[in-house]
């Protein structure tokens, strides 16, 4: 055994270079990240609360949307909370165990989201192509099975990727992780051994996890477009397509950022670290903030549920006072 590796001695932590900012601007960066974190938690939490409390939202689309909101909240809570601590620290480090856990959770939640988006595409396909039978097909029990399957598959399929990173030898004097959290591609670049086999494993497993749900989504929307084309009027076609616009926007945001990080060929890893961090900021900070807005800004049912909840709150306050 080589005594120069941390996974044999267990004494070395990962040093994260983090998000660079001049010292005078670090409080501003910290405040911006905190605002994004609070917006994500409050926005997604409000959406989950409305779906849970309002009977009108107890439909498959909203049940699956609640799981998506919980997933976004879990993701930012496992990564962005640590970033907030590190922004104000003089030295940002993570133990191998915590770094491995962050890698596993990040890949797991990303895989869950891909599968969950495919389940939501199935619901949209049934709603447009089989409007009279969709409620009988997508029962609450089947919807719960779909959501549970997404969570279970996401966590199970990510185990080999996380294990591949944890079994690599990392030198005591290895280069720091040029990132602001433990993301698998960034950690692999700091290993002391040849990581070719691990890259093959990462992309070999990551490609089907991401692309199989994407293929299912594309097939669902091909069926939707075929069904919409048979509708008699332009107004009915526009109405049918409008029910899918929010889901399409979220799918586009998710796959644009994930493919830029996890589905690049190994030879493209020479992209500047700043670009990697920019993509990570987008899917870690911006996308979770946008998702509840995308699903609620133009959704009349969510607006009605929010007004109803606000009216009930005012009624309770009047009774208590």
N, C-alpha and C positions, 0 to 999 in steps of 0.2 A: 504493500500500500504506500502511496506517495503521501508523506506528511504535509505536503504543501497545499492540500485541498481542504476547503472548509467543511465539505460534507463528510470528511473523516475526522476532523477535529471539532467541528461545531462551534468555532470561536469567532468567525468572521461574519459581519453583517453586510448587507448590500448598501452601498452608498448611492443615493439618488441625486442627480444634479438638479432635478426639479425644474420649475418654470423660472426662467431668468427674468429678473427685473432689478433696476437700480434700487439701492436701499431706500431712497426717498419715496419710491413708488410702491414699495411692498405693502404698506397699509392699504393703498388703493386696490392693489391686486387681491389682497385678502378680503377686502370688503366686497369686491365684485364676485369672487368665488362664493362667499357666504350668501350674497343675495341670490345667486344662481341656485345654490343648495336649498335655501329656504323656499324659493319659488317652485322648485321641483317637488319638494316634500308637501308644501301647501297645495299646489295645483293638483298633483296626483292624489293627495289625500282627500281633497274636496271632491274630486271626481269619483273616487271609490265610495265616499260617504253618500253622495247623491244616488249612485247606482244601488247601494245597499238599502237606502231609506225609501226610495220612490218606486212604487209598484210598476209604474209605467216604463221603467228602465230595466225591469226584470226580463229582458229578452236576450237571446244568445249573443248578439253583437255587443251589448253592453256588459254582459257577464265576462266575455273574453277581454273586453276593454279594461275592466277592473283588474284583471290579472296582468295586463300590459302595464297599467299604472303602478301596481305593486312591484312589478319587476324593475321598472325605471327607478322607483324609490329605493329598492334594495341595492341597485347598482351604484347609485351616487352615494349611498350611505356607507358602502364598503370601500369606496375609493376617494371620493371628494372630501369626506370628513378627515381622512388621513392627510390629504393634500393641504387642507387648511392648517393643520398642525405644523406641517413641514415648511410652509411659506414663511412662518415667523421664527423657525428654528435656525440656528447657526449651522447645524449639520443634520441633514436628512438621511436617516438610516432605517432599514428594516431588517429584522432577523430573517434567516432562511425560512423558518416556519411560517412567519407572517407573509413573507413574499410569496411562498408557494401557495398559501391559502388565498392570497389576492389573485394570483394567476388562475387558480382553479375556479374561484367565484366569478371572475371576469369572463372566462370562457364559458362557464356553465350558464350564466345569465344571458350572454350573447346567443348561445345555442337555443336556450329557452325562447328567446324573442323571435328567432327565425322560425321555429316550429309554431309558435303562437300566431305569428303573422300568417302562416299558411292556414291555420285553423280559422282565422278570421276571413281569409279569402274564400274558404269553403262556405262559410256562413253567407257571405255576400253573393256567392254563386247560386246557392239555394234560394236566397231571397229574390233574386232577379229571374232565374231560370225556372224555378218551381215555387212561385209565390203562394199557391194554395196548399202546398204540401210541406213547405219549409218548417212551419211550426211543429208539425207532427214528426218530422225527421230530426230537427235540432231541438230535442227535448232538453229540459234542464239537466237531466241525468247524463245524457250524451254530451252536453256542453261541459259538464264537470269532468267527464272522462277525458275529453279532448284537452282541457286545461291541465289536468293532472298528468296526462301523458307528456305534454310539452315540458312541464317542470322536471319530471322523472328522466326523460330522455336527455334533456339538456345537461343535467348533472351527471348522468352515467357516461354519456359520450365524451365528456370533457376530462374524465379521469386519466386516460392515456397521455393526453397532452401535458397535463400538469405533472404527471409522474415522469415524463421524459425530461422536463426541465429540472426537476428535483434530483434526478439521478446523475446529472452532469457534474464533472469535477470543476470547481471554481477555485482559482488560485487565491492565496492570501493577498497578494499584491495585484489583483486583477483590476482592469479599468472600471470606473464607476458606471452605473446604469444611466445612460443619457436620456432620462425620462423623469416624469414626476410621479409615477407609480409603477408597480411591477407589472409590466405588460410582457407577454411571452416573447415576441420578437426582439425586444430590447434586452431582455435577460439572456437570451440565447447568444447574443453578440458578445457577452462578457465571459463566456466559458473558456476554459483552458484547453479543451479537447476539440477534435473535429466534430462539428455539429451537423454534418451532412445527413446522417441517418435521422437525426431529430427533426431537421427541416422536412425531410421526406414524410416523417410521421405527422408533423404538424399540418402540412398541406394535404397529405393523403387523407387525414381524418377531417380536417377543417373544410375541405372542398365539398364533400357530400353533405356535411352538416348544414352548410350554408346554401349550396346550390340545389340540393333536392327540394327543400321547401320553396326556393325561388322558382324552380321548374313547375312545382305544383301551383304556385301563385299565378304564374304566367298562363298555365293551362286553364285555371279557373277564370281568368279574365278573358281568355279567348272564347270560352263558352258564354261569358257575360256579353261580350261584344256581338256574338252571333245571335243571342236572344234579343238584345236591344235593337239590332238591325231589323227584326221582324215586328217591332212595335208599330202601331198605325200612324202615330203623330210625332212631330218633332218635340212637342212638349213632354209627352210620355217618355221619349228616349232620353231627354235631358234630365228628367226627374230620376229615372233609373240610374243614370250615370252619376248623378250628384250624390247618391247614397254611397258610392264607392270612392269618391274623391279624397276623403280624409284618410282612408286606408292606403290608397295609392301614394299619397304624400308621405306617410310614415314609412312605408316600404322603401320608397326612394331614398329617404334620409338614412335609413338603417343600412341598406346595401351599398350606398355610395361610400359611406365611411368605413364599413367593415371590410369591403373588398380592397380598399386602399391600404388597410393594415395587415390583413391576414391572408389575402389571396394573391399577393404579389409574388412573382418568381424570385428565387433567392438572389439572383444577380442584380435585382433592383434594390437590394438592401443598402446600396450606397447613397440612396436619397438623403438629403440633409436631415439631421436630427430635428431641426426646427420644423420641418414639414411633417415629420412623424408626430411631433407634439401638437402641432396645429390641428391635425386630423383627430388626435385623441381629445383635444379640448372640445372639438365640435361634437363628437359622439358622447363624451362624458358630461359636458356642461350644457351645450346648446340644445341638443336633441331631446334630452329629458324635459327641458323647460318647454320646448315647442310642442311636444306630443299632446299634452292635455289641451293646449290652445287650439291645435289643429282639429281635435275632435269636438271641441265645445263652442268655438266662436260662431260657427254657422249652423249649429245643431239646435233646432227649435225645441226638441224634446228635452235636451239638457238645460236649455234656457228656462223652459217651463218648470222643470224639476228644481232648479235653483230658486226661481221665484216662489214656488210652493214651500220650499224649505225655509226661505227667508220670512215668509208670512207666518209660518208656524213658530219660528224663533221669536218673532215680534209678539205673537199671541202668548207664548210662554212667559216672555219678559213682562208683558202687561199683567198677567195673572200673578206673577211673583211680586210685582211692585204694588 
